[in-house]
Amino acid sequence: MKGDTSNMKQSTLRGARCVSALTLASLSLATALAGAMPASAVELGDELHRPAIHYTPEKNWMNDPNGLVFHKGVYHLYYQHNPSGNTWGNMSWGHATSKDLVHWEEQPLAISTDAQEDVFSGSIVVDKNNTSGLGTAEDPPLIAIYTSAYKEASPHRGLQAQSLAYSLDDGQTWTKYDGNPVLNRNSANFRDPKVFWYDNPAGGGYWVMTAVESQEHKVVLYKSDNLKDWTALSDFGPANATGGQWECPDLFPLAVDGDPNNVKWVMIVSINPGGVAGGSAVQYFVGNFDGTTFTSETTKPAAAAPAGTVLAGFNDGTYSGWTVNNEPGNWKNGPFADAPATGSLPGQSPVTGFGGSGLINSFNDGDWPLGSMQSPTFTVTDDYLNFLIGGGKHPHVSDKLDNNPPEGELKFDGFEVPDGKTLADSGWTGTGDLTPNFQPATSGGDYYIGAKRINTFETGTVPGDDRQGTLTSPEFPITKGFMSMLVGGGNRSADSGQTLAVQLLINGNVVRSLAGENGGLLNWKGWDVSEFAGQTAQLRIVDQATGGWGHLTLDHVMLTDTAAVPRSDEETVNLVVNGKVVRTATGNDSESLDWASWDVKEFVGQQAQIKVVDNNRFGWGHILADEFTASPAPAASRLESYDWLDYGRDYYAAVSFGNMPEDKRIMLGWMSNWDYANNIPTNPWRSAMALPREVKLTQTPDGPRLTQSAVQQVDALGGKVSYQNKKGGPIFEGTHPLPSQSSGQVERVDLSFAPGTATKSGITVLGDGESSTVIGYDATTGKMFVDRTKSGNTTFHPAFASIEDAAVTLDKNGNVTMRIYVDRSSVEVFAQNGLKTITDQVFPNPGADKMALFAEGGTAQLKSLTVTPLEQAMFLPEKK
């Protein structure tokens, strides 16, 4: 489930605000626009970015896997589903079945939302002994235990409680139990029940439920004899990562290295936000369960930084000479109060992880006010500067913190059309809903200049995202080398068939184009137009988009002598040397502070200042900082010291199949991240499941830890090897394209290499010469990584472009070994026999399928490389 913390200003339900599903724009409008061609018709399952070996619904939204159960030779996958749209909403249980975990057949909707409740996450058990009495001894029922998220029409409105539904036809149809809810704690955040049968060593047995109080970072355990009446057993947590909400727990036993005399229990807990890579993630604990209490053996105490000289700890009730610069505004005190905070501030969720009794906390007066703090000047004396940081994840992107326009020539009077006049009076022409006989908008968007701007949401008879048309300016000469403008609103991928753009026309041809970032904030963007100097141009606004963020906002178009500099809406801690930001860090959308460390060897002996910046007034628009310490050694991240199922951005809500034969433990996770899940560029479906994975416990120097591998049925999709290099050889510095037979978008890549003298080395996939996904090993940090910053379409959401990494230990031969599953819009990397995994979505350019080896800073050594194409397992829609 996706929930809320009070300062996030988000829905208490899952996901961001619900918007209508995307629909294709009309063909007539598409063909009327130069450079705006409709998407080609394709067969179901062959759409751009549709996975070939990962489950996706035929259409509409999907998130958490629910009710995973193996029954009568069939694997059942139920999942959170919006039957009416392509973004989160109308939560119901979708359903798919498979006999091999890879070929899935979509089934009719299983359990539907209704006037009283949304149907949130849960699990299914095979009630073999008919303990519930909802079936018979001869025909035992399947029982779904799910969270009822009660609506306003319900007497339980606003609460979340646990309910039952039952099936007497092997999971095809479901009846909600008349006695629902069966477990109610009068809580708004009690959800995600996972139920299993516990065989009591003392004799007998009972059902055990794990669920969460998400805001309290607790897994709550209950027992029942009949699935209807529940008694509390114990709580687990808070423990390890607590920066966001806890969700989707699971608890199960595993034999260490297959030894039945050495069995441990594993507790799975998803967290959002606050994951190791940012946003959503899944952590796990290894320990023991005695039928009542789970006791973790892997809970870690808060890590302290290495010894050093504390430059600022804020524990004496003052800022110790730091300067506070609160931007003037109509708020009480500004983001930074006159003295350090002692923890959480009014309206803020609990703040944890800081040292001593004080810290910098810019949530004073909420997220809205802006400002900064700056330390006294100090001399850099040690190799590292360590500090604690939390709050919003909004990085430093430029030195521009204000919204002032650049020097230049303002065009079109900044859309400040006088009252009583329209854009048509200024020579603008238009089509569709954007006919220019209207005043520019006075509502919508943020950071506009003046009182009016173009906002295609506000045009037409009825405002909304479904307004479509074009708006074209009068001609004007290109008199300077750059154009700069404030742009906001939506962004559409090139393959969506929905053009949404500000275009520059020369002789009627589109020569430049840009759009918003699927957000309400306008920011500075622009073009280098020097090649068109002296020519006559026009500006055209094209809105061919519908659905969420199907509009564009535009203001303050200028001709300038320098390139547009985007405003940095940052929440950061920065190191400033000689007036320049030389190091920067941001939070992780978490109220739990974690250690950050800067290598500052090159600045030893120089004068510096620390600047803390709060320049964001929206979601997670605040920064936390504490314990600035000069040290000879770097501090270790607390988050990275915890145990995670996956270190990528796109593995969440993973739970295991129930009723499995041979005590196998197969897990399935949602392959997305709540940071951008509602915005990924797919249509008519949105979201996929990760590959099903078998998890095992193996002994490591740190104790028993999970290893993961894709189930054998996935590898059975492999056919003839397309490329192989068993001899290996040097990987010299640079990028080295592999032969064409290695190319592909759906394949398994088995790679082994030694880093040698290279600082970074590895492989690129889904490349086209201009973009690729980079997978490798960084010898300077000892981490494997996936870099998707230039992987294709990354602009649909500002949080998407990223680099994920995970610490790995070289094997006894000094090698890194990876098994990589590539599938059109994702990579799943299993390293060192599955001890570490990284799962990331990617959206490569159409046709991008090339592969290359690379090395930086030296020479690496390839040991072996095998590429095996995988046959398409999807798409099998519901039988008619």
CORRA-V855833 format. One record per pair of residues at least 4 apart in sequence whose ideal C-beta (glycine too) atoms are under 7 Angstrom apart, sorted by sequence separation. I is the first residue (numbers start at 1). J is the second residue. D is the distance in whole Angstrom. If there is no record, write none. Layout:
i,j,d
I,J,D
I,J,D
//
This chain:
i,j,d
4,8,6
25,29,6
26,30,7
27,31,6
28,32,6
29,33,7
42,46,5
46,50,7
85,89,6
98,102,7
113,117,7
127,131,6
135,139,5
150,154,4
167,171,5
169,173,6
176,180,6
200,204,5
224,228,7
238,242,5
255,259,5
271,275,6
275,279,6
277,281,6
316,320,7
333,337,6
337,341,7
341,345,6
344,348,5
363,367,7
365,369,5
410,414,6
417,421,5
421,425,5
424,428,6
430,434,4
431,435,7
492,496,5
505,509,6
546,550,5
576,580,7
600,604,7
617,621,5
636,640,7
637,641,7
660,664,5
673,677,6
676,680,6
682,686,5
710,714,4
712,716,6
738,742,4
767,771,7
796,800,7
810,814,5
811,815,5
830,834,5
831,835,7
832,836,6
844,848,4
855,859,6
25,30,6
42,47,5
45,50,6
51,56,6
57,62,5
70,75,5
71,76,6
82,87,7
85,90,7
98,103,6
113,118,5
127,132,5
130,135,5
135,140,5
152,157,5
156,161,6
167,172,7
185,190,5
200,205,5
213,218,5
224,229,6
255,260,5
275,280,5
276,281,5
289,294,5
314,319,7
319,324,7
344,349,7
354,359,4
417,422,7
423,428,4
430,435,5
448,453,5
458,463,5
505,510,6
506,511,5
532,537,6
545,550,4
576,581,6
577,582,5
603,608,6
616,621,4
636,641,6
646,651,4
660,665,7
672,677,4
699,704,6
700,705,5
710,715,7
731,736,7
767,772,3
778,783,5
789,794,7
810,815,6
822,827,6
831,836,5
855,860,4
4,10,5
10,16,7
11,17,6
30,36,6
50,56,6
82,88,6
84,90,5
98,104,5
113,119,6
130,136,6
135,141,3
150,156,4
151,157,6
167,173,6
199,205,5
212,218,7
224,230,5
256,262,4
273,279,5
275,281,3
314,320,7
344,350,5
417,423,6
430,436,4
457,463,6
492,498,5
588,594,7
645,651,6
660,666,6
680,686,6
698,704,7
755,761,6
766,772,6
788,794,7
794,800,5
810,816,6
811,817,7
4,11,6
30,37,7
69,76,5
82,89,5
83,90,6
97,104,7
98,105,7
112,119,7
130,137,5
134,141,5
150,157,5
167,174,5
198,205,6
212,219,6
213,220,6
223,230,7
255,262,6
272,279,6
273,280,7
287,294,6
288,295,5
327,334,7
344,351,5
429,436,6
457,464,7
460,467,4
492,499,7
503,510,5
504,511,5
574,581,5
575,582,5
697,704,5
698,705,7
765,772,7
766,773,5
777,784,5
778,785,6
794,801,4
820,827,6
821,828,4
830,837,5
4,12,4
30,38,4
82,90,5
96,104,4
97,105,5
111,119,5
127,135,7
150,158,7
166,174,7
197,205,6
198,206,6
212,220,7
222,230,4
223,231,5
255,263,5
256,264,6
272,280,4
287,295,5
312,320,6
326,334,3
343,351,5
428,436,4
445,453,6
457,465,6
459,467,5
492,500,5
504,512,4
543,551,6
575,583,4
614,622,6
672,680,7
753,761,6
764,772,4
765,773,5
776,784,7
808,816,7
829,837,6
3,12,6
67,76,7
68,77,6
82,91,7
83,92,6
96,105,6
132,141,7
134,143,7
150,159,5
165,174,4
166,175,6
210,219,5
211,220,6
222,231,6
237,246,7
254,263,7
287,296,4
326,335,6
417,426,7
442,451,6
491,500,7
503,512,7
543,552,6
574,583,7
614,623,5
645,654,6
656,665,5
657,666,5
697,706,6
698,707,5
764,773,7
776,785,6
820,829,5
828,837,7
829,838,5
853,862,7
96,106,5
97,107,6
130,140,5
165,175,6
197,207,6
198,208,5
222,232,6
223,233,5
253,263,5
254,264,6
271,281,6
287,297,5
312,322,7
326,336,6
351,361,7
442,452,6
445,455,6
457,467,7
490,500,5
503,513,5
574,584,5
656,666,6
677,687,7
764,774,5
765,775,7
27,38,5
67,78,4
80,91,6
81,92,5
96,107,6
129,140,7
130,141,7
132,143,6
149,160,5
165,176,5
166,177,7
210,221,6
222,233,6
285,296,4
286,297,6
287,298,7
441,452,7
444,455,4
456,467,6
514,525,5
541,552,6
585,596,5
612,623,6
656,667,5
695,706,5
696,707,5
775,786,5
818,829,6
819,830,5
828,839,5
2,14,4
65,77,6
66,78,4
81,93,6
95,107,4
128,140,5
148,160,7
165,177,6
195,207,6
196,208,6
209,221,7
221,233,4
253,265,5
254,266,6
270,282,5
271,283,6
286,298,5
324,336,5
424,436,4
440,452,4
441,453,6
501,513,5
502,514,6
572,584,5
573,585,5
655,667,7
751,763,6
762,774,7
763,775,5
789,801,5
818,830,7
1,14,5
2,15,5
66,79,6
81,94,3
95,108,7
127,140,5
147,160,5
148,161,5
163,176,7
164,177,4
195,208,7
208,221,6
209,222,4
221,234,5
252,265,7
285,298,5
360,373,6
423,436,4
424,437,5
440,453,6
441,454,7
444,457,5
501,514,7
502,515,7
541,554,6
572,585,7
612,625,5
654,667,5
695,708,5
762,775,5
763,776,7
773,786,7
774,787,4
788,801,7
789,802,7
818,831,5
827,840,6
44,58,7
65,79,5
66,80,6
79,93,7
126,140,7
127,141,5
163,177,7
195,209,5
251,265,6
252,266,6
268,282,6
269,283,6
285,299,7
412,426,7
422,436,6
440,454,6
441,455,4
444,458,6
501,515,5
572,586,5
654,668,7
749,763,7
762,776,2
788,802,6
789,803,6
817,831,7
826,840,7
64,79,7
78,93,5
79,94,5
94,109,6
95,110,4
147,162,6
148,163,4
208,223,6
220,235,5
342,357,6
348,363,5
422,437,5
423,438,7
443,458,6
487,502,6
500,515,5
512,527,4
571,586,6
583,598,4
654,669,3
672,687,5
693,708,5
694,709,6
723,738,7
761,776,6
762,777,6
773,788,5
816,831,7
817,832,6
826,841,5
827,842,6
64,80,5
78,94,7
94,110,7
126,142,6
127,143,5
164,180,6
193,209,5
194,210,5
207,223,7
219,235,7
251,267,5
268,284,5
342,358,6
345,361,6
422,438,6
570,586,7
571,587,6
653,669,6
693,709,6
723,739,6
749,765,7
760,776,6
761,777,6
787,803,5
825,841,6
826,842,6
62,79,5
63,80,4
78,95,5
92,109,6
93,110,4
145,162,6
146,163,6
163,180,4
206,223,5
207,224,5
218,235,5
219,236,4
267,284,7
341,358,7
422,439,6
423,440,7
441,458,4
454,471,7
485,502,7
583,600,7
652,669,6
653,670,5
670,687,7
671,688,5
693,710,6
694,711,5
825,842,6
62,80,7
93,111,4
124,142,6
125,143,5
163,181,5
164,182,6
193,211,4
206,224,6
218,236,7
219,237,6
249,267,7
250,268,4
266,284,6
267,285,4
340,358,3
341,359,6
345,363,5
539,557,6
610,628,6
651,669,5
652,670,5
671,689,6
693,711,7
723,741,5
760,778,5
772,790,7
773,791,4
785,803,6
786,804,5
825,843,6
62,81,5
77,96,5
92,111,6
124,143,7
145,164,6
146,165,7
162,181,6
163,182,6
192,211,6
206,225,6
218,237,4
249,268,6
340,359,6
345,364,6
347,366,6
670,689,6
671,690,4
691,710,5
692,711,5
722,741,5
723,742,4
759,778,7
771,790,5
772,791,7
785,804,6
61,81,7
92,112,5
124,144,5
144,164,7
161,181,4
162,182,6
191,211,6
192,212,6
207,227,6
217,237,5
218,238,7
249,269,5
266,286,6
267,287,7
340,360,7
341,361,4
651,671,7
652,672,7
722,742,7
759,779,5
771,791,6
785,805,4
60,81,7
61,82,4
76,97,6
92,113,5
143,164,6
144,165,4
162,183,4
190,211,6
191,212,6
209,230,7
217,238,4
318,339,6
319,340,6
438,459,6
483,504,7
582,603,7
650,671,5
652,673,7
668,689,6
669,690,5
745,766,6
758,779,7
759,780,6
771,792,5
784,805,7
811,832,7
55,77,7
60,82,5
75,97,7
91,113,6
122,144,6
123,145,6
161,183,6
248,270,4
264,286,5
265,287,6
317,339,6
417,439,6
434,456,6
650,672,5
668,690,7
722,744,7
731,753,7
755,777,6
783,805,4
784,806,6
60,83,6
74,97,5
75,98,5
90,113,5
122,145,5
143,166,5
161,184,4
190,213,6
191,214,7
246,269,5
247,270,5
264,287,7
265,288,6
317,340,7
417,440,6
504,527,6
575,598,6
650,673,5
691,714,6
783,806,6
808,831,5
809,832,7
57,81,7
61,85,6
122,146,3
142,166,7
189,213,6
264,288,7
265,289,4
491,515,5
649,673,5
668,692,5
755,779,4
781,805,7
783,807,5
784,808,5
808,832,5
60,85,6
61,86,5
63,88,7
74,99,6
121,146,7
122,147,6
141,166,5
142,167,4
159,184,7
189,214,4
217,242,4
246,271,6
247,272,6
415,440,4
434,459,6
490,515,7
491,516,6
504,529,7
575,600,7
766,791,7
782,807,6
783,808,7
60,86,6
61,87,6
67,93,7
73,99,6
75,101,6
83,109,5
93,119,6
120,146,6
121,147,6
141,167,6
187,213,6
189,215,5
245,271,7
314,340,4
336,362,6
433,459,5
490,516,5
491,517,6
506,532,6
577,603,6
666,692,5
667,693,5
61,88,6
66,93,6
77,104,7
91,118,4
92,119,5
119,146,6
120,147,4
141,168,6
159,186,6
160,187,6
219,246,7
244,271,5
245,272,6
267,294,6
335,362,4
337,364,5
433,460,4
487,514,6
489,516,4
491,518,5
666,693,7
778,805,7
91,119,6
159,187,7
160,188,6
218,246,7
243,271,7
244,272,5
336,364,6
487,515,7
488,516,5
490,518,6
666,694,6
667,695,6
808,836,5
91,120,6
120,149,5
139,168,6
142,171,5
159,188,6
160,189,6
161,190,7
217,246,5
244,273,4
265,294,6
267,296,7
335,364,6
487,516,6
506,535,6
577,606,6
665,694,7
735,764,7
144,174,6
158,188,6
160,190,5
215,245,6
219,249,5
241,271,5
243,273,7
244,274,4
334,364,7
335,365,7
664,694,6
665,695,5
718,748,6
731,761,6
806,836,4
117,148,4
118,149,4
135,166,7
160,191,5
162,193,5
214,245,4
236,267,6
243,274,3
333,364,6
334,365,7
488,519,6
506,537,5
518,549,5
522,553,6
577,608,5
589,620,5
593,624,5
62,94,6
78,110,6
117,149,6
134,166,4
148,180,6
214,246,5
333,365,6
488,520,6
505,537,6
576,608,6
784,816,7
806,838,6
111,144,6
117,150,5
118,151,7
135,168,6
148,181,5
214,247,6
241,274,6
332,365,5
355,388,6
488,521,6
504,537,6
505,538,4
522,555,6
575,608,6
576,609,5
593,626,6
715,748,7
116,150,7
117,151,6
212,246,5
331,365,5
335,369,5
354,388,6
416,450,5
433,467,4
488,522,4
804,838,5
111,146,7
116,151,6
212,247,6
334,369,5
335,370,6
336,371,6
353,388,6
414,449,6
416,451,7
417,452,6
433,468,6
434,469,3
436,471,6
487,522,6
488,523,7
504,539,6
505,540,6
528,563,7
575,610,6
576,611,5
115,151,7
335,371,5
414,450,5
416,452,5
432,468,5
433,469,5
434,470,6
486,522,4
487,523,7
516,552,6
587,623,6
804,840,6
57,94,6
116,153,6
117,154,6
212,249,6
331,368,6
334,371,5
336,373,6
353,390,7
415,452,5
432,469,3
434,471,4
449,486,7
486,523,7
502,539,7
503,540,5
515,552,7
516,553,7
526,563,6
573,610,7
574,611,5
587,624,7
597,634,4
115,153,5
116,154,4
211,249,7
251,289,6
331,369,5
415,453,5
431,469,5
432,470,7
448,486,6
486,524,6
487,525,5
526,564,3
597,635,5
21,60,7
183,222,7
210,249,4
415,454,6
430,469,6
431,470,5
447,486,7
502,541,6
503,542,6
525,564,6
573,612,5
574,613,6
651,690,6
777,816,5
120,160,7
210,250,7
329,369,6
430,470,6
484,524,6
485,525,6
524,564,5
595,635,4
55,96,6
80,121,6
210,251,5
315,356,4
317,358,7
430,471,4
485,526,6
501,542,5
524,565,6
525,566,7
572,613,5
595,636,6
786,827,6
241,283,5
313,355,7
315,357,5
327,369,7
430,472,7
484,526,4
500,542,7
524,566,5
595,637,6
240,283,6
251,294,6
313,356,5
315,358,5
326,369,7
327,370,4
428,471,6
429,472,5
445,488,5
483,526,5
499,542,5
500,543,6
523,566,5
524,567,6
570,613,5
571,614,6
594,637,6
595,638,6
775,818,7
786,829,6
147,191,4
314,358,4
327,371,5
403,447,5
405,449,7
428,472,7
482,526,6
483,527,5
500,544,7
523,567,5
594,638,5
147,192,6
314,359,6
326,371,4
428,473,6
482,527,7
499,544,4
500,545,4
570,615,5
571,616,5
594,639,5
666,711,6
775,820,6
78,124,7
147,193,7
182,228,5
239,285,7
314,360,7
325,371,6
428,474,7
482,528,6
483,529,5
498,544,5
569,615,6
570,616,7
183,230,5
325,372,5
427,474,3
481,528,7
482,529,6
498,545,4
568,615,6
569,616,5
784,831,5
58,106,6
76,124,7
145,193,5
182,230,7
219,267,7
481,529,7
498,546,7
521,569,7
815,863,6
14,63,7
53,102,6
55,104,5
57,106,6
162,211,7
179,228,7
324,373,5
481,530,4
145,195,5
219,269,6
323,373,7
500,550,7
502,552,7
571,621,7
792,842,6
793,843,4
302,353,7
322,373,5
323,374,5
478,529,5
571,622,7
572,623,7
791,842,4
792,843,5
322,374,6
500,552,6
502,554,6
571,623,4
573,625,5
775,827,7
784,836,7
786,838,5
788,840,6
792,844,4
322,375,5
492,545,5
791,844,6
792,845,5
111,165,5
478,532,5
773,827,6
775,829,6
784,838,7
786,840,5
788,842,5
66,121,5
67,122,6
69,124,4
71,126,6
192,247,5
194,249,6
321,376,5
478,533,6
490,545,6
66,122,6
67,123,6
192,248,5
194,250,5
196,252,7
478,534,7
766,822,7
792,848,6
64,121,5
67,124,4
69,126,7
192,249,6
239,296,6
477,534,7
478,535,5
765,822,5
91,149,7
234,292,6
236,294,5
233,292,5
234,293,4
240,299,6
477,536,6
478,537,5
490,549,3
239,299,4
240,300,6
489,549,6
490,550,6
754,814,5
412,473,7
475,536,5
476,537,6
490,551,6
754,815,5
755,816,7
475,537,7
489,551,5
490,552,6
643,705,7
753,815,7
765,827,7
111,174,5
164,227,6
312,375,6
475,538,6
489,552,4
752,815,5
753,816,6
21,85,4
22,86,5
110,174,6
145,209,7
489,553,5
20,85,6
21,86,4
107,172,7
411,476,6
473,538,5
488,553,4
752,817,5
21,87,7
472,538,6
473,539,4
487,553,7
311,378,6
487,554,6
751,818,5
19,87,5
472,540,5
18,87,6
471,540,7
485,554,6
486,555,4
750,819,6
751,820,7
773,842,5
18,88,6
121,191,7
122,192,7
123,193,6
125,195,5
409,479,7
470,540,6
471,541,4
486,556,5
18,89,4
71,142,7
120,191,6
121,192,5
122,193,5
123,194,5
409,480,7
470,541,7
485,556,6
748,819,7
749,820,4
123,195,5
408,480,6
470,542,5
485,557,4
15,88,3
485,558,7
748,821,6
749,822,6
771,844,7
14,88,6
308,382,6
446,520,5
447,521,6
448,522,5
469,543,6
483,557,7
484,558,5
771,845,6
445,520,6
446,521,5
447,522,5
468,543,6
483,558,7
747,822,5
408,484,7
446,522,7
447,523,7
467,543,7
468,544,6
483,559,6
484,560,5
746,822,7
766,842,6
67,144,6
445,522,5
745,822,7
746,823,5
768,845,5
771,848,6
308,386,7
406,484,6
482,560,5
746,824,6
766,844,4
480,559,4
482,561,7
745,824,5
768,847,6
466,546,5
479,559,6
480,560,6
481,561,6
482,562,6
484,564,4
768,848,4
305,386,5
465,546,6
480,561,6
482,563,5
767,848,6
145,227,7
465,547,6
482,564,7
766,848,5
768,850,6
465,548,7
766,849,6
767,850,4
143,227,6
465,549,7
466,550,7
767,851,7
456,541,7
465,550,4
767,852,6
465,551,5
765,851,5
454,541,6
456,543,4
764,851,7
763,851,6
764,852,5
763,853,6
764,854,6
200,291,6
762,854,6
133,226,7
198,291,6
761,854,7
131,225,6
132,226,6
457,551,4
761,855,4
76,171,5
131,226,5
132,227,5
456,551,4
131,227,6
132,228,6
455,551,7
456,552,5
760,856,4
758,855,4
759,856,5
760,857,7
72,170,6
455,553,5
758,856,6
759,857,3
71,170,6
454,553,7
758,857,6
759,858,6
761,860,3
71,171,7
127,227,7
453,553,6
454,554,4
758,858,4
453,554,6
757,858,3
758,859,6
453,555,4
756,858,6
757,859,5
758,860,4
756,859,5
745,849,5
756,860,5
744,849,5
755,860,5
756,861,5
449,555,6
743,849,5
754,860,6
434,541,7
448,555,5
449,556,5
743,850,5
753,860,6
754,861,4
445,553,4
743,851,6
753,861,6
434,543,7
444,553,6
742,851,5
753,862,5
754,863,6
242,352,6
753,863,6
710,821,6
752,863,4
681,793,6
752,864,5
737,850,6
738,851,5
738,852,6
751,865,5
278,393,6
681,796,5
737,852,5
738,853,7
680,796,7
736,852,6
750,866,4
679,796,5
735,852,5
736,853,5
679,797,4
736,854,7
749,867,6
1,120,6
735,854,4
1,121,6
734,854,7
747,867,6
748,868,5
676,797,4
709,830,6
734,855,7
747,868,6
708,830,6
731,853,5
733,855,5
747,869,5
748,870,6
676,799,5
732,855,6
733,856,6
746,869,7
747,870,6
675,799,4
676,800,5
731,855,5
733,857,7
746,870,5
709,834,5
733,858,6
742,867,5
744,869,5
707,833,6
708,834,4
733,859,7
746,872,7
121,248,6
707,834,4
732,859,5
707,835,6
731,859,7
708,837,6
730,859,5
731,860,4
691,821,6
705,835,7
731,861,7
730,861,6
731,862,5
728,861,7
729,862,6
728,862,4
728,863,5
13,149,6
728,864,6
691,828,6
725,862,7
648,786,6
690,828,7
726,864,5
725,864,7
415,555,6
725,865,5
414,555,7
414,556,5
724,866,5
723,867,4
412,557,6
721,866,6
722,867,5
410,556,7
411,557,5
721,867,7
722,868,7
411,558,6
721,868,5
722,869,5
410,558,5
411,559,7
409,558,6
690,839,6
408,558,4
409,559,4
718,868,4
719,869,6
405,556,6
408,559,5
406,558,7
408,560,3
718,870,6
719,871,6
405,558,6
407,560,7
408,561,7
649,802,6
717,870,4
406,560,5
407,561,7
717,871,5
649,804,6
671,826,6
406,562,6
648,804,5
717,873,6
647,804,6
647,805,7
647,806,4
518,679,5
680,841,7
681,843,6
403,567,6
400,565,5
400,566,7
398,565,5
400,567,5
401,568,6
640,807,7
398,566,6
400,568,6
671,839,6
397,566,6
672,841,7
398,568,5
671,841,6
397,568,5
396,568,6
397,570,7
396,570,5
394,569,6
395,570,6
12,188,6
394,570,5
396,572,5
394,571,4
395,572,7
396,574,6
392,571,4
391,571,5
399,581,7
64,248,6
389,573,6
396,581,6
496,681,6
3,189,6
387,573,6
496,683,6
396,584,4
493,681,4
651,839,4
395,584,7
647,836,6
650,839,5
1,191,5
385,575,7
647,837,7
648,838,4
650,840,5
1,192,6
395,586,5
646,837,5
647,838,5
648,839,4
649,840,6
650,841,5
394,586,6
646,838,7
648,840,5
393,586,5
646,839,5
393,587,5
392,587,5
393,588,5
389,585,6
391,587,4
393,589,5
390,587,5
392,589,6
389,587,6
390,590,6
390,591,6
390,592,6
390,593,4
389,593,6
390,594,7
388,593,4
389,594,7
388,594,7
388,595,6
389,596,5
386,595,6
387,596,6
5,215,7
3,214,5
386,597,5
401,613,7
1,214,7
384,597,6
385,598,5
384,598,7
401,615,5
384,599,6
385,600,5
383,599,7
384,600,6
383,600,7
383,601,5
380,600,5
394,616,5
380,603,4
381,604,7
380,604,5
392,616,6
380,605,7
379,605,7
380,606,6
393,620,7
379,607,6
380,608,5
392,620,3
391,620,7
392,621,6
377,607,5
378,608,6
392,622,6
391,622,5
392,623,6
377,609,5
391,623,4
391,624,4
375,609,5
390,624,4
374,609,6
375,610,4
389,624,7
389,625,5
374,611,5
388,625,7
387,625,6
388,626,4
352,591,7
353,592,5
354,593,5
372,611,6
373,612,4
387,626,7
388,627,5
351,591,5
352,592,5
353,593,4
372,612,6
387,627,6
350,591,6
353,594,6
372,613,5
387,628,5
3,245,4
349,591,5
372,614,7
387,629,7
348,591,7
371,614,6
385,628,7
386,629,5
370,614,6
370,615,5
385,630,6
386,631,5
1,247,5
370,617,6
384,631,5
382,630,4
384,632,7
386,634,7
368,617,5
381,630,6
382,631,5
383,632,6
384,633,6
386,635,4
367,617,6
382,632,6
384,634,5
367,618,7
360,612,6
362,614,4
367,621,3
367,622,6
363,622,4
362,622,4
362,623,5
361,624,5
360,624,7
359,624,6
360,625,4
359,625,7
360,626,7
359,626,4
2,272,6
355,626,6
354,626,4
355,627,4
351,624,6
518,796,6
335,614,4
518,797,6
517,798,5
335,622,7
305,595,6
303,595,7
493,793,5
493,796,6
491,795,6
491,796,5
278,588,6
279,589,7
314,626,6
274,588,6
313,627,6
274,589,7
273,589,4
274,590,4
312,628,5
273,590,6
310,627,7
311,628,4
274,592,6
311,629,7
310,629,5
311,630,6
309,629,7
308,629,4
309,630,5
305,627,7
308,630,5
308,631,3
305,629,6
307,631,7
306,631,5
305,631,7
306,633,4
306,635,6
305,635,4
303,636,6
303,638,5
302,638,7
303,641,6
7,347,6
6,347,6
7,348,5
300,641,6
6,348,7
7,349,6
300,642,6
6,349,6
5,349,4
243,588,6
298,643,6
244,590,6
243,590,3
243,591,7
243,592,4
242,592,6
495,846,7
7,363,6
283,642,6
284,643,5
7,367,7
283,643,6
283,644,5
284,645,6
282,644,7
276,639,5
281,644,6
282,645,4
276,640,6
282,646,6
276,644,5
282,651,6
277,647,6
279,649,7
282,652,6
276,647,6
277,648,6
278,649,7
281,652,7
277,649,5
280,652,4
282,654,5
272,652,7
270,652,6
270,653,5
268,654,7
268,655,7
282,669,7
280,673,5
279,673,4
280,674,5
279,674,6
279,675,4
278,675,7
241,639,6
241,642,5
240,642,4
272,674,5
29,432,7
252,656,6
248,653,4
250,655,5
298,703,7
247,653,7
250,656,6
297,703,7
248,655,6
254,665,6
252,665,6
286,703,7
286,704,5
286,705,7
284,706,6
264,697,6
33,470,7
29,468,6
264,704,5
266,706,7
256,697,5
257,698,5
254,696,6
255,697,7
256,698,7
257,699,6
25,468,6
254,697,4
256,699,6
48,495,5
256,704,5
39,495,6
39,496,7
39,497,3
38,497,5
87,548,6
194,655,6
196,658,6
36,499,4
33,499,6
30,497,7
25,497,6
24,497,6
25,498,5
34,508,7
34,509,7
35,510,4
34,510,6
36,542,6
36,544,6
33,542,6
33,544,7
30,544,6
29,544,6
25,544,4
25,545,7
25,546,6
23,546,5
22,546,7
23,547,6
22,547,4
21,547,6
22,548,7
20,547,5
277,804,5
19,547,7
20,548,6
19,548,3
125,658,6
126,659,5
124,658,7
123,658,7
75,657,7
68,655,6
70,657,5
65,653,6
68,656,7
69,657,6
71,659,6
64,653,4
68,657,4
69,658,5
70,659,5
65,655,6
68,658,6
69,659,5
70,660,5
88,678,6
77,668,7
87,678,5
101,692,5
86,683,7
86,684,6
87,686,7
68,668,6
86,686,5
65,668,5
65,670,6
64,670,5
63,670,5
10,619,7
9,619,6
101,711,5
8,619,6
102,713,5
8,620,6
101,713,5
102,714,6
100,713,5
63,677,7
102,717,6
54,671,7
63,687,6
65,689,6
59,684,4
60,685,6
61,686,5
62,687,4
59,685,5
61,687,7
58,685,7
57,685,5
56,685,5
49,681,7
56,688,5
49,682,5
55,688,6
54,688,4
55,689,4
54,689,6
54,690,7
51,688,5
54,691,6
15,674,7
22,683,5
53,714,7
15,677,7
16,678,5
15,678,6
53,717,6
2,674,5
53,746,6
52,746,4
54,823,6
53,823,5
103,873,5
104,874,7
106,876,7
108,878,6
52,823,6
102,873,5
105,876,5
106,877,5
107,878,6
51,823,5
52,824,6
54,826,7
104,876,6
106,878,5
51,824,6
103,876,6
50,824,7
51,825,6
105,879,7
49,824,6
51,826,7
49,825,4
49,843,6
48,846,6
53,870,6
56,874,7
55,874,7
58,877,5
52,872,4
53,873,5
52,873,7
53,874,7
52,874,6
51,874,6
50,875,7
45,874,6
45,875,3
44,875,6
44,877,7
//
